[in-house]
């Protein structure tokens, strides 16, 4: 495609070497070495090119910068439904954090009700970067005026062994703590919980301890068990006359489970 030739003309091999260190899972030969601002400029012009449609449908791509270009083109679309169609076709092919985190489609700002429903679907995806993208959009669009405490449960409900999913959970919660520091995180499911806090400020200073508000309980571990108890009663003497009268002593054993 012509656009690949244009990307090659923007190549900076030293920058490609630097970029490959930031995306360790990406083979070096998959990076051309084009700075993102240059890809953005190319995307602006390429969006009007008849070849653009062909490019958006030509998945998978070969180079990292093609994915960056693809993500920018989707982010710049104006129609929400069109954007969602191309995005959901694209997400399964995203295989690194840089392409995932680059995207923030413009139509999402004015379609947050629809977006929220999509986020709920994407969060359930087994594909790491679809799940990460869901939390990224939740962080970007629902931590300010549209914030609800219940949204905190959504990333907390994700259980994954994927590094970049868990890093996104941490990023979301850290941002939520900064923006909505008076909100609470409810623990509702039965289970054993272990709670701890650790943080480092922008100057690199690590916390030396935790200070809890007066009157609060600083429990590091706790258990939630909402199952109602079962009570049974048994007797060691069941020999009764007429069902009511006992000649010998009778001991009742009460068992609570």
Secondary structure as GFF3:
##gff-version 3
##sequence-region A 1 257
A	DSSP	alpha_helix	2	9	.	.	.	ID=ss1
A	DSSP	alpha_helix	13	22	.	.	.	ID=ss2
A	DSSP	three_ten_helix	28	30	.	.	.	ID=ss3
A	DSSP	alpha_helix	36	46	.	.	.	ID=ss4
A	DSSP	alpha_helix	51	57	.	.	.	ID=ss5
A	DSSP	alpha_helix	64	75	.	.	.	ID=ss6
A	DSSP	alpha_helix	80	91	.	.	.	ID=ss7
A	DSSP	alpha_helix	97	102	.	.	.	ID=ss8
A	DSSP	three_ten_helix	106	110	.	.	.	ID=ss9
A	DSSP	alpha_helix	112	123	.	.	.	ID=ss10
A	DSSP	alpha_helix	128	141	.	.	.	ID=ss11
A	DSSP	three_ten_helix	149	151	.	.	.	ID=ss12
A	DSSP	alpha_helix	152	156	.	.	.	ID=ss13
A	DSSP	alpha_helix	163	179	.	.	.	ID=ss14
A	DSSP	beta_strand	191	194	.	.	.	ID=ss15
A	DSSP	beta_strand	221	224	.	.	.	ID=ss16
A	DSSP	beta_strand	231	235	.	.	.	ID=ss17
A	DSSP	beta_strand	240	241	.	.	.	ID=ss18
A	DSSP	beta_strand	245	246	.	.	.	ID=ss19
A	DSSP	beta_strand	252	256	.	.	.	ID=ss20
###
